[in-house]
Amino acid sequence: MNESVPIQPILQPDEKINVPFFNQLPNNIADISNPSQQQTLELLENAFNQKQIYLELGNQNLILLNPFEDTQHLNDKQIQNCKQYFVQKNSPSQYPPHIFKFAELAQQSCFSTNNKNNTSSIVTQGISGSGKSETSKSIISYLASWSKSGLYISTTLNKVEIEQGLISSNIIYEAFGNAKTKKNANSSRFGKIVSIQFEKGGKISGTKITTTLFERTRVTQLGFMDRNYHIFYQLKIAYERIEELKNFAQQYQDQVEYDIVQLVEEITKFQLDSEFVLLGTKNQITSSSDVQSINQSDLNQINQDFENFKQLLISFGDLDFSLEDIVNILQCVAGLIHLEENNYEKAEELLKISNLKETIDSKITNLQQSKKLQAESIVDGIIMDFYYKLFCWIQNKINKQLFQDYDSNKKFILNIFDSFGFEVIENKQGVQQNQLEQLMLNYVNEKLQNYFYLHIIENAENAFISENLTPIPAKFEKNDKIISLIEEVIFKSLKDCHLLSRNTGDLKEIITKQSQEKNLKNILIDEQQLKTKKQALTSSQNIHKFEQNILGIRHTGGEVYYQVDGFLSRNKYSVSENLQNINKLSQNSIINSFELQSQNQTVADNTLIVCRDMIDILKKSDTWFVKCFQTNYELQPNNFDQNAILTQLKYSGIDQIQQFLSQTYYQTIPNEEFFNNYQILNSGVKNLQELMMFINEQFQEIFNQSNVCQIYQGSKNILIKDSFKKLLVQKEPFNSNDKQLIKQMNEQKAYYEKAIKLLNEKLQISEKEAIFQKQRADNFEANQNQLLSLIQQMQNIFSQVTQFCYIQQFQQQGMANNQPFEQKTQENMEINDYNQRTSLGFGDIQ
């Protein structure tokens, strides 16, 4: 490895100003010099205030600042601008940070000879409400628009372009798999991987959609300020505005492939004209019958639900859903609403299951428990089971339409991961109420975070090794111990308790013991630690320190407290096989087709499989990460909440990798191109080595306070920091007269040093003369004090003269405004003293 070529570290911009050399913000956070959390925060806030919502993060990583408003950055004009730019084969590095740029580069990577498997992946990460789903949708829109320019028409979608089918699938998934939460009006409650396959010319040839870890408990268990899945509210408002819906159906009956007018007639039979438990409390108002009692926010939500339902009906047609399919789907949803209300007669009609109540009553077998409670538990189990399997049926139907031309054995695949964000559930009092579902989501997030760390390290190593340079070691702390605790301790304990039928008390004891044996105890938090904690406790911690069923984990994103009581029951598939078979009594063809799910498969086991498969895909692809940030928790535009961003910087792992990125991220310029472009700095240099020596000589003494190397000479390319590159561009060509001036000043300095030395010698008075000539000595002492005062004045004058000379020199080099002058030496001050004394009449020194 070549260890001698890096130029010595040079001074970086002031800590309070990101790039003082240039009046512009860096586009890449890795270009922050000597990075700190405060500098990163200032850069993000400045960018946000200038409507710059995208910034890059080293190589192949992007940051999105969710603006909570339409900034026109995802419209058709932006798509066309980006397409035109890349069609002209311009350099990607010159295009400003944007999600379309990343989509384009990821697609190009699929066809790159450097991509061994011709597979790319884009992973979107962030907390709920940060913009992950919208980002994934915008990537699909860009790729679909690009492919559409090739006029590719699928032969399997009734002449509907496969690109439009892909976009329509998003509308269906959002209706049945997204919900409004406290922090996000359109939160995906499942993980989704969209795999898009291209032909060699870049046109989409097929696609496959995979969903993971669907949150089935949401159907019957809503958190504070949460809504159920969108489809429940969309269907109810459609029923209430049935006349408007009829007009819509008449208008679009010729534009869809099924009888939409007949569908609306079926909806009129659903009897959804009252409030329902499944739709939550009045926090989730849906009725528009009394407009005066509805605030503007709720009214906007109602209108949005109605418009989204109309789009849903069109999307069903785009993906070749038949009238029977759509009627069966909506009847199932409406039937579940009535079943939760114990409206058995209507539920039986819509679910097409005769004697449903009698069938449920026959499942009540525990004589020690209330029949009412058992019936409620059975009903909740049926609702969760049916809705989850309905979602899976819809997914299979969509894939059947989009998947026909997809061949996983072929190349040119781009995977889009709409991944899970770090999640903490709190009640109205701010007390955490996390269950097993949150642990699963946070575990998946930790696994993806761990791969992100490896991705950063691998990119840095490859960049240095490819240039025969020694890689810089990564010294930041990863989250390996957190993952080990969850996989090797918690998941293993869950499995053991499941197989041995152990109880919750045993579970917590086993977890505590095994974590200590594996030296992972410091990742756990229990009530005893909270009781002895010296720092102020949060409202959540004050409650948890008195609870025996709480298990705390120090996640990457902070401390999370889980309620262990429900772990064992939630880990197994709670609907018995006997109860699952109720669907076979239905005359609804979709409900009747639901497949039995084995109770031997636990949630933890399934989550491990999901993570393994995801990481395997990423390892085989060229991966890109998009880190999405929720700029404020109120979801308001023009609001940059610093505390919210600081928290998410920790969640995202950027805090941990920031210093490493600054040390390893460089722009690359081919050696020959660098020499040709920058030889103008000194026309006397004859080759690259001489040019590098000249740059080192020119900047080493001036910039000497940075801990980050600014430029490396590799075997093929120059690796250079962006700020230093801009500095070289601004620097004027070297003038040989500069050296002559410096030589003259050094000679003058030596002359004055000698003169000062002679002056000091002649002013010395022997001790013997002082005894006999005390008064004369006193006079000399007074004169000497006056001389010292005058010397001090001379120092100041000469310092000003010297500074003026240096200013002229640095202005010629284009650097006067960029670098503070170094303090002059004591010897220079003494030269000034002599000049001042001479000019004031003390005479020449012989």
Residue pairs with C-beta under 8 A, 6 or more apart in sequence:
1 468
1 469
1 470
2 468
2 469
2 470
2 713
2 714
2 715
3 469
3 470
5 469
5 692
5 712
5 713
5 714
6 469
6 709
6 711
6 712
6 713
7 692
7 695
7 696
7 699
7 700
7 709
7 710
7 711
7 712
8 696
8 700
8 704
8 709
9 703
9 704
9 705
9 706
9 707
9 708
9 709
9 710
10 699
10 700
10 702
10 703
10 704
10 705
10 706
10 710
10 724
11 702
11 703
11 704
11 705
11 706
11 819
12 33
12 34
12 703
12 705
12 706
12 708
12 723
13 19
13 20
13 21
13 33
13 723
14 20
15 34
15 36
15 39
18 25
18 26
18 32
18 33
18 39
18 42
18 43
18 46
19 25
19 26
19 31
19 33
19 723
20 818
21 723
21 726
21 727
21 730
21 818
22 723
22 726
25 43
25 46
25 47
25 50
25 52
26 32
26 43
26 722
26 723
27 55
27 56
27 96
27 97
28 55
28 56
28 57
28 58
28 97
28 665
28 722
29 35
29 40
29 43
29 55
29 56
29 57
29 58
29 63
29 654
29 658
29 661
30 56
30 57
30 58
30 661
30 662
30 665
31 665
31 721
31 722
31 723
32 39
32 40
32 43
32 658
32 662
33 662
33 706
33 708
33 721
33 723
34 662
34 706
34 707
34 708
35 658
35 659
35 661
35 662
37 646
37 649
37 655
37 658
40 649
40 654
40 658
41 642
41 645
41 646
41 649
43 55
44 55
44 63
44 65
44 629
44 640
44 645
45 640
45 642
45 645
47 53
47 55
47 65
48 65
48 67
48 631
48 640
49 640
51 67
51 71
52 97
53 64
53 65
53 66
53 67
53 71
53 73
54 62
54 63
54 64
54 65
54 73
54 96
54 97
54 98
54 99
55 62
55 63
55 65
55 97
56 62
56 63
56 97
57 63
57 625
57 627
57 654
57 661
58 456
58 459
58 661
58 664
58 665
59 459
59 463
59 665
60 102
60 105
60 455
60 459
60 622
60 623
60 624
60 625
61 456
61 624
61 625
61 626
61 627
62 97
62 99
62 102
62 624
62 625
62 626
62 627
63 97
63 626
63 627
63 628
63 629
64 99
64 126
64 130
64 131
64 135
64 626
64 627
64 628
64 629
65 629
65 631
65 640
66 129
66 130
66 131
66 628
66 629
66 630
66 631
67 631
67 637
68 631
68 632
68 635
68 636
68 637
68 639
69 637
69 638
72 78
73 98
74 99
74 134
74 138
74 141
76 145
78 98
78 100
79 100
79 141
79 142
79 145
82 95
82 98
82 100
82 101
82 104
82 142
83 145
83 146
83 149
85 95
86 92
86 95
86 104
92 101
92 104
92 105
93 667
95 101
99 135
99 138
99 139
99 142
99 626
100 138
100 142
102 122
102 139
102 624
102 626
103 122
103 138
103 139
103 142
103 143
104 142
104 146
105 624
106 120
106 121
106 122
106 414
106 622
106 624
107 120
107 143
107 146
107 198
107 202
107 414
109 115
109 120
109 622
110 118
110 119
110 120
110 198
110 411
110 412
110 413
110 414
111 118
111 198
111 200
111 202
111 412
112 118
112 622
115 621
115 622
117 411
117 620
117 621
118 411
118 412
118 413
119 411
119 412
119 413
119 414
119 415
119 617
119 620
119 621
119 622
120 413
120 414
120 415
120 621
120 622
120 623
120 624
121 414
121 415
121 416
121 417
121 617
121 618
121 621
121 622
121 623
121 624
122 139
122 414
122 415
122 416
122 417
122 623
122 624
122 625
122 626
123 417
123 419
123 448
123 452
123 618
123 623
123 624
123 625
123 626
124 132
124 133
124 135
124 136
124 416
124 417
124 418
124 419
124 626
124 628
125 132
125 419
125 421
125 445
125 448
125 449
125 452
125 625
125 626
125 627
125 628
125 652
126 132
126 421
126 627
126 628
126 629
126 630
126 648
126 652
127 183
127 421
127 422
127 423
127 630
127 648
127 651
128 181
128 183
128 184
128 187
128 421
128 423
128 630
129 181
129 183
129 184
129 185
129 187
129 630
129 633
129 635
130 421
130 628
130 629
130 630
130 648
131 628
131 629
131 630
132 188
132 418
132 419
132 421
132 626
132 628
133 174
133 178
133 186
133 187
133 188
133 418
135 626
135 628
136 192
136 194
136 416
136 417
136 418
137 167
137 170
139 416
140 166
140 167
140 170
140 194
140 196
140 416
141 167
143 163
143 196
143 204
143 414
144 161
144 163
144 164
144 166
144 167
144 204
145 163
146 202
147 163
147 198
147 202
147 203
147 204
148 161
148 163
150 201
150 202
150 203
152 161
152 162
152 163
152 199
152 203
152 204
152 205
153 159
153 161
154 160
154 161
154 162
154 165
154 405
156 162
156 401
156 404
156 405
157 165
157 318
157 319
157 320
157 401
157 402
158 257
158 320
160 318
160 319
160 320
162 204
162 206
162 207
162 402
162 405
163 204
164 318
165 318
165 319
165 401
165 402
166 194
166 196
166 204
166 207
166 402
168 314
168 315
168 318
168 319
169 209
169 315
169 319
169 398
169 402
171 308
171 311
171 312
171 315
172 312
172 315
172 316
172 319
172 394
172 398
173 192
173 209
173 211
173 395
173 398
174 186
174 188
174 230
174 308
175 229
175 230
175 231
175 234
175 308
175 309
175 312
176 229
176 230
176 231
176 390
176 391
176 394
177 188
177 189
177 190
177 192
177 211
177 214
177 229
177 391
178 186
178 187
178 188
178 189
178 229
178 230
179 187
179 189
179 218
179 226
179 227
179 228
179 229
179 230
180 186
180 187
180 226
180 227
180 230
180 284
180 301
181 187
181 223
181 225
181 226
181 227
182 223
182 224
182 225
182 226
183 630
183 633
183 635
184 635
185 301
185 635
186 230
188 418
189 214
189 215
189 218
189 229
190 211
190 212
190 213
190 214
190 215
190 391
191 211
191 212
191 213
191 417
191 418
191 419
191 420
191 444
191 610
192 209
192 210
192 211
192 212
192 417
192 418
193 209
193 210
193 211
193 212
193 415
193 416
193 417
193 418
193 614
193 617
194 207
194 208
194 209
194 415
194 416
194 418
195 207
195 208
195 209
195 210
195 406
195 408
195 413
195 414
195 415
195 416
196 204
196 206
196 207
196 413
196 414
196 415
196 416
197 204
197 205
197 206
197 207
197 208
197 405
197 406
197 407
197 410
197 412
197 413
198 204
198 205
198 412
198 413
198 414
199 205
199 412
200 412
205 405
205 406
206 402
206 403
206 404
206 405
206 406
206 407
207 402
207 403
207 406
208 399
208 402
208 403
208 406
208 408
209 395
209 398
209 399
209 402
211 391
211 392
211 395
212 610
212 614
213 420
213 440
213 441
213 444
213 606
213 607
213 610
214 388
214 391
214 392
215 437
216 384
216 385
216 387
216 388
217 384
217 435
217 437
217 570
218 226
218 228
218 229
219 228
219 229
219 278
219 336
219 383
219 384
219 387
219 388
220 278
220 340
220 380
220 383
220 384
222 228
222 280
223 425
223 427
223 433
224 426
224 427
224 428
225 283
226 280
227 233
227 279
227 280
227 283
227 284
228 278
228 279
228 280
228 284
229 387
230 305
230 308
231 312
231 333
232 278
232 279
232 333
232 337
233 279
233 284
233 286
233 305
234 305
234 306
234 308
234 309
234 312
235 267
235 270
235 272
235 309
235 330
235 333
235 334
236 272
236 276
236 279
236 286
236 287
236 337
237 286
237 288
237 302
237 305
237 306
237 309
238 245
238 267
238 306
238 309
239 267
239 268
239 270
239 272
239 273
240 272
240 273
240 286
240 287
240 288
240 289
241 288
241 306
242 264
242 267
242 268
244 306
245 264
245 267
245 309
245 310
246 261
246 264
248 310
249 260
249 261
249 263
249 264
250 261
252 260
252 313
252 314
253 259
253 260
253 261
255 314
255 317
256 313
256 314
256 316
256 317
257 317
257 320
258 316
258 317
258 321
258 322
258 323
258 326
259 323
260 313
260 317
262 323
263 313
263 323
263 326
263 327
263 330
266 327
266 330
266 331
267 330
270 330
270 331
270 334
270 350
271 338
271 346
272 334
272 337
275 282
275 287
276 337
276 338
276 340
276 341
277 340
277 341
278 336
278 337
278 340
278 341
278 383
279 286
279 337
285 294
285 298
285 301
285 302
286 302
286 305
287 302
288 294
288 299
288 302
291 299
294 302
313 326
316 325
316 326
319 397
319 398
319 401
319 402
320 401
321 329
321 397
324 589
325 397
325 590
328 588
328 589
328 590
328 591
329 390
329 394
329 590
331 350
331 351
331 352
331 588
332 350
332 351
332 386
332 387
332 390
332 588
332 590
332 591
333 387
333 390
334 350
335 346
335 347
335 349
335 350
335 351
336 347
336 351
336 383
336 386
336 387
338 344
338 346
338 347
338 350
339 347
339 351
339 356
339 379
339 382
339 383
340 379
340 380
340 383
342 379
344 356
344 357
347 353
347 356
348 354
348 355
348 356
348 357
351 386
351 586
351 588
351 591
352 586
352 587
352 588
352 591
353 359
353 582
353 585
353 586
353 587
353 591
354 585
356 582
359 582
359 585
360 375
360 378
360 379
360 382
361 371
361 375
363 374
363 378
363 578
363 579
364 371
364 374
364 375
364 378
366 374
378 579
381 574
381 575
381 576
381 579
382 575
382 579
382 582
384 574
384 575
385 575
385 579
385 580
385 583
385 594
386 583
386 591
386 594
389 583
389 594
389 595
390 590
390 591
390 594
393 590
393 593
393 594
413 621
415 617
415 621
417 448
417 614
419 444
419 445
419 448
420 441
420 442
420 444
420 445
420 448
421 441
421 445
421 651
422 441
422 442
422 445
422 555
422 556
422 557
422 651
423 434
423 438
423 441
423 442
423 445
424 432
424 434
424 438
424 557
424 558
424 560
425 432
425 433
425 434
425 435
425 438
426 432
426 433
426 540
427 433
429 539
430 538
430 539
430 540
431 539
431 540
431 543
431 544
432 540
432 544
432 560
432 561
433 563
434 560
434 561
434 562
434 563
435 562
435 563
435 566
435 567
435 570
436 562
436 566
436 567
436 570
436 571
436 603
437 570
437 603
438 560
438 562
439 486
439 490
439 553
439 562
439 567
440 603
440 604
440 607
442 553
442 555
442 557
442 560
443 483
443 486
443 487
443 607
443 611
444 607
444 610
444 611
444 614
445 556
445 557
446 479
446 482
446 483
446 486
446 555
446 556
447 483
447 611
447 614
447 615
448 614
449 479
449 556
449 653
450 478
450 479
450 480
450 483
451 615
451 618
451 623
452 625
452 653
453 474
453 476
453 478
453 479
453 653
453 656
453 657
455 623
455 625
456 474
456 657
456 660
456 661
457 474
457 660
460 471
460 472
460 474
460 660
460 664
460 665
461 471
463 664
463 666
463 668
463 719
464 470
464 471
464 472
464 664
464 719
465 471
466 714
466 716
467 712
467 714
467 715
467 716
467 717
467 719
468 714
468 715
469 712
469 714
469 719
471 664
472 660
472 663
472 664
474 660
475 660
476 656
476 657
476 659
476 660
477 656
478 656
479 555
479 556
479 653
481 520
481 522
481 523
482 523
482 553
482 554
482 555
482 556
484 518
484 520
485 515
485 518
485 520
485 523
485 524
485 553
486 553
487 608
488 514
488 518
488 520
489 511
489 514
489 515
489 518
489 520
490 511
490 604
491 604
491 607
491 608
492 514
493 507
493 510
493 511
493 514
494 507
494 567
494 568
494 571
494 602
494 604
495 602
495 604
495 605
496 502
496 510
497 503
497 506
497 507
497 510
497 568
498 568
498 571
498 572
498 602
502 510
502 568
503 568
504 549
504 564
504 565
504 567
504 568
507 564
507 567
507 568
508 548
508 549
508 551
508 564
511 524
511 551
512 521
512 524
512 526
515 521
515 523
515 524
522 554
523 553
523 554
524 551
524 552
524 553
524 554
525 551
525 552
525 553
525 554
525 559
525 561
526 550
526 551
526 552
527 544
527 545
527 546
527 547
527 548
527 550
529 552
530 537
530 541
530 544
530 545
530 552
531 545
533 541
537 545
540 561
541 559
541 561
544 550
544 552
544 561
549 563
549 564
549 565
550 561
550 562
550 563
550 564
551 561
551 562
551 564
552 559
552 560
552 561
552 562
553 559
553 560
553 562
556 650
556 651
556 653
557 647
557 650
557 651
558 647
558 650
558 651
570 603
571 602
571 603
571 604
572 599
572 602
572 603
573 597
573 598
573 599
573 601
573 602
573 603
575 597
576 599
577 596
577 599
580 594
580 596
580 597
581 596
583 591
583 592
583 594
584 592
586 592
627 652
627 654
629 645
629 648
629 652
630 644
630 648
631 639
631 640
631 641
631 644
631 645
632 639
632 640
632 641
632 644
633 641
633 644
649 655
662 708
663 708
663 709
666 712
666 719
666 720
666 721
667 719
667 720
667 721
667 722
667 725
668 714
668 717
668 718
668 719
668 720
669 677
669 717
669 718
669 720
669 725
670 716
670 717
670 718
671 688
671 713
671 714
671 716
671 717
671 718
674 688
674 691
674 717
674 718
674 720
675 687
675 688
675 691
678 691
678 695
678 728
679 685
679 691
680 733
681 691
681 694
681 695
681 698
681 728
681 731
681 733
681 734
682 691
682 694
682 733
682 734
683 733
684 734
684 736
685 691
685 694
688 713
689 713
692 711
692 713
694 734
695 711
695 728
698 731
698 734
699 710
702 815
702 819
703 710
703 819
708 721
710 720
710 721
710 723
710 724
711 718
711 719
711 720
711 721
711 724
712 718
712 719
712 720
713 719
727 815
727 818
730 814
730 815
731 813
731 814
731 815
732 812
732 813
732 814
735 812
738 809
738 812
738 813
741 805
741 809
745 802
745 805
748 831
749 827
749 828
749 831
752 830
752 831
752 834
752 835
753 827
753 830
753 831
755 834
755 845
756 830
756 831
756 833
756 834
758 845
759 834
759 837
759 845
762 845
763 780
763 784
763 787
765 777
765 780
769 777
770 777
787 837
787 842
790 833
790 836
790 837
790 840
790 842
791 830
791 832
791 833
791 834
791 836
791 837
792 833
793 836
794 832
794 833
794 834
794 835
794 836
794 837
794 839
795 829
795 830
795 832
795 833
795 836
796 832
797 832
797 835
797 836
798 828
798 829
798 831
798 832
798 833
798 835
798 836
799 824
799 828
799 829
799 832
802 824
802 828
803 821
806 821
807 816
810 816
810 819
838 844
